[in-house]
Amino acid sequence: MGKTSFLVTLLLAICTKDIESTSVVIDLVNSNPSMGSTLKLVCKVAALSRPDTIVYWKRTVASVQEDVTHNSDVQPPFNDLKIERYTVSPSDWSPTSRTYTLTITNIQPQDCGSYECSAEGITTTKDIVVYGDMNEVNINSYKNGEIVDFTEEMITSLKCVVNDTARNTALKAYLTTSNGRTDITNQFLGKTSPKIVTIEGIRAEQSDLSLTNDKFPISRQYNGKDFVCEAAVAVAAKSKSAKITLNVLHKPEITCKGNNKYDLGAVGVSLSCIVSANPTISKDQVKWHLPNNITLSPGEQTGPYRAMFNEKDGKAEVKLLISKVHSGHFITYNITAKNTRGTAVSHVTLSLIGASKPAVQGPSDGGSSSSIPSIIALVMAFGSHIVFSL
């Protein structure tokens, strides 16, 4: 080769080197690692300007950077550099390129962070998230699964807490029944308190999470429902939860069957009401109110009237039976039910088929009603010509 050709080749090599720039590429061998597995990060460095360039591995947790390790072997023979569970292994060495593999064994949640490989001012990063076992979720100071008494219309404080949880954990609140669950997280104030802890000599980013509602209104519709707090990491399909069952104490509520229309002389007439209460009522806590200030409890009978009581699905079905209907029975009957939370009153009307209104006065003995309305009608018809003999 002539001198001129050599100079041209040298200039081309120099120019080509100037055009090329150092590159650093990180390959993640096993993505989304699970706790206890082995993680490998492969850093491939090319187009180095100097054969003695040192390649660094660093890790950043919560904006604080620290050296994981670096390997100072810039030419063969190479040796692995190991610190605890972290090992850097060089390979594929050449004056302008090389590979450094960072291996982390028995990976734990505290190994989460941003890992970077750098050489000659060029840096490439890779974020690593490790999802381990989550800590327990707590609701106030209740035990998980506890049945908790509340009173209707009270305002209470509910708080969900999970401490020392990994990054990317979401905390939510639900009300659940046998038919599904309703997300009520938007009724709570959420708070995240990040912190840095040191576990086995390794810095780790964790968080304390909470959901709080200091004015949660308790209503009767929540009775028997589960209040659930759930902490979950969707990416890793991991979750933990805690629940309490709301036992809402309330006074009785009486719902009576309508459309109680019968013919005069009907036999076996039944007036029915459903009583729901918490605590539930017993038969001696419900009464039918009959004419002449007569009260009738389930199991009792007077004249044509008989009261019945049947408990089903936590509710009481209360019936007033009339053996045979006379004209004076077409009135409105009151029913009362009482428990420790209060007393409820309702009514049910027995109507004559074809009549516009029931009578307002019932019989005193189950027989016919008073003859006073008939006497008044006669007075209106004949004026003052009627003489009464006493």
WONORDA-V679231 format. One line per field, one symbol per residue. ss: DSSP state (a for helix, b for strand, c for the rest). A space follows every 10 residues. Layout:
ss=???
//
This chain:
ss=ccaaaaaaaa aaaaaaaaac ccbbbbbbcc cccbccccbb bbbbbbcccc ccccbbbbbb bccbbbbbbb bccccccccc bbbccbbbbb bccccccbbb bbbbccccaa acbbbbbbbc cbbbbbbbcc bcccccbbbc cccccbbbbb bcccbbbbbb bbbbbccccb bbbbbbbccb bbbcaaacbb bbbbbbbbbc cbbbbbbbbb bbbbbbbcca aacccbbbbb bbbccccbbb bbbbbbbbbb bbbbbbcccc bbccccbbbb bbbbbbbbcc ccaaabbbbb aaabbbbccc bbccbbbbbb bbccbbbbbb bbbbccaaac cbbbbbbbbc cbbbbbbbbc bbcccccccc cccccccccc caaaaaaaaa aaaaaccccc
//
